[in-house]
């Protein structure tokens, strides 16, 4: 795969991503970047942490307070108690581990649900001459698809048409059913970057054109680098969102193109299922995917896919 090099405009946009690590506001405003990590050499031991400012370390919450659980899903299940502990830990500046000594994992692992939304960007509908949906199109990936922000994407032998999809993801923070739209954001713990990797042959031609199998190969859901709380974002519905393959821009849009906003998605899906702490939502992808190029372009071994969202950060995964 060959694309043109990065333009000056792209470089400026990259700077916006790299400056995203700085925490906006104070700890008391609950503006935080939460992560899941393991110490290098201790891959079996998962910890929850809170990031300090860009270039600084990560505070180990269990070291700060031994009563805190070790996984993000369990941490979110503690509710406000966990968030308050994270705020205190961030203020304390204690129990800091160096980024060079840890490996970032997906911000959430082993969620009960991975809920996905199809056809949710106006500009993505336009690129395929598809009508704007009247209601959210919901599908799913198995939780086993989730992999870390810098882990490899495994190209399956069963598919020759594996494609990229940068997406804004969010994670549910408390249990709810039949949630009202005006209350929906209070059920969201935070936001992260996702790549809804998709095997187009299995999604569009095989399996009766049901999307599940094409979306759910192992490693087909890289997430990260952090779970950024709502208070840390100016406006989640006005964020630059991009995907680069081998350093060249392939997707470049803004979350202001979302057809159904976060509040609508939470309210809609909670009609059907009870939402639980740790549940992951992928909110749809903008235009520029490989399958709708002329001719179509698909990922191959050795490709490097980088997904970026302003104020949240970037994930970078190599195809193997």
Secondary structure in CASP SS format (residue, H / E / C, confidence):
PFRMAT SS
TARGET T0000
AUTHOR 0000-0000-0000
METHOD secondary structure of the structure
MODEL  1
X C 1.00
X C 1.00
X C 1.00
X C 1.00
X C 1.00
X C 1.00
X C 1.00
X H 1.00
X H 1.00
X H 1.00
X H 1.00
X H 1.00
X H 1.00
X H 1.00
X H 1.00
X H 1.00
X H 1.00
X H 1.00
X H 1.00
X H 1.00
X H 1.00
X C 1.00
X C 1.00
X C 1.00
X C 1.00
X C 1.00
X H 1.00
X H 1.00
X H 1.00
X C 1.00
X C 1.00
X C 1.00
X E 1.00
X E 1.00
X E 1.00
X E 1.00
X E 1.00
X E 1.00
X E 1.00
X C 1.00
X C 1.00
X C 1.00
X C 1.00
X C 1.00
X C 1.00
X E 1.00
X E 1.00
X E 1.00
X E 1.00
X E 1.00
X E 1.00
X C 1.00
X C 1.00
X C 1.00
X C 1.00
X C 1.00
X C 1.00
X E 1.00
X E 1.00
X E 1.00
X H 1.00
X H 1.00
X H 1.00
X H 1.00
X C 1.00
X C 1.00
X C 1.00
X C 1.00
X C 1.00
X C 1.00
X C 1.00
X H 1.00
X H 1.00
X H 1.00
X H 1.00
X H 1.00
X H 1.00
X C 1.00
X C 1.00
X H 1.00
X H 1.00
X H 1.00
X H 1.00
X H 1.00
X H 1.00
X H 1.00
X H 1.00
X H 1.00
X H 1.00
X H 1.00
X H 1.00
X H 1.00
X C 1.00
X C 1.00
X C 1.00
X E 1.00
X E 1.00
X C 1.00
X H 1.00
X H 1.00
X H 1.00
X E 1.00
X E 1.00
X E 1.00
X C 1.00
X C 1.00
X C 1.00
X C 1.00
X C 1.00
X C 1.00
X C 1.00
X C 1.00
X C 1.00
X E 1.00
X E 1.00
X E 1.00
X E 1.00
X E 1.00
X C 1.00
X C 1.00
X E 1.00
X H 1.00
X H 1.00
X H 1.00
X H 1.00
X H 1.00
X H 1.00
X C 1.00
X C 1.00
X C 1.00
X C 1.00
X C 1.00
X C 1.00
X C 1.00
X C 1.00
X C 1.00
X E 1.00
X E 1.00
X E 1.00
X E 1.00
X C 1.00
X C 1.00
X H 1.00
X H 1.00
X H 1.00
X E 1.00
X E 1.00
X C 1.00
X C 1.00
X C 1.00
X C 1.00
X C 1.00
X E 1.00
X C 1.00
X C 1.00
X C 1.00
X C 1.00
X C 1.00
X C 1.00
X C 1.00
X C 1.00
X E 1.00
X E 1.00
X C 1.00
X C 1.00
X E 1.00
X E 1.00
X E 1.00
X E 1.00
X E 1.00
X E 1.00
X E 1.00
X C 1.00
X C 1.00
X C 1.00
X E 1.00
X C 1.00
X C 1.00
X C 1.00
X C 1.00
X H 1.00
X H 1.00
X H 1.00
X H 1.00
X H 1.00
X H 1.00
X H 1.00
X E 1.00
X E 1.00
X E 1.00
X E 1.00
X E 1.00
X E 1.00
X E 1.00
X E 1.00
X E 1.00
X C 1.00
X E 1.00
X E 1.00
X H 1.00
X H 1.00
X H 1.00
X H 1.00
X H 1.00
X C 1.00
X C 1.00
X H 1.00
X H 1.00
X H 1.00
X C 1.00
X C 1.00
X H 1.00
X H 1.00
X H 1.00
X H 1.00
X C 1.00
X C 1.00
X C 1.00
X C 1.00
X C 1.00
X E 1.00
X E 1.00
X E 1.00
X E 1.00
X E 1.00
X E 1.00
X E 1.00
X E 1.00
X C 1.00
X H 1.00
X H 1.00
X H 1.00
X C 1.00
X C 1.00
X C 1.00
X C 1.00
X C 1.00
X C 1.00
X C 1.00
X E 1.00
X E 1.00
X E 1.00
X E 1.00
X E 1.00
X E 1.00
X C 1.00
X C 1.00
X E 1.00
X E 1.00
X E 1.00
X E 1.00
X E 1.00
X E 1.00
X E 1.00
X H 1.00
X H 1.00
X H 1.00
X E 1.00
X C 1.00
X C 1.00
X C 1.00
X H 1.00
X H 1.00
X H 1.00
X H 1.00
X H 1.00
X H 1.00
X H 1.00
X H 1.00
X C 1.00
X C 1.00
X C 1.00
X C 1.00
X C 1.00
X E 1.00
X C 1.00
X C 1.00
X C 1.00
X C 1.00
X E 1.00
X E 1.00
X E 1.00
X C 1.00
X C 1.00
X C 1.00
X C 1.00
X C 1.00
X C 1.00
X C 1.00
X H 1.00
X H 1.00
X H 1.00
X C 1.00
X C 1.00
X C 1.00
X C 1.00
X C 1.00
X C 1.00
X C 1.00
X C 1.00
X C 1.00
X C 1.00
X C 1.00
X E 1.00
X E 1.00
X E 1.00
X E 1.00
X E 1.00
X E 1.00
X C 1.00
X C 1.00
X C 1.00
X E 1.00
X E 1.00
X E 1.00
X E 1.00
X E 1.00
X E 1.00
X E 1.00
X C 1.00
END
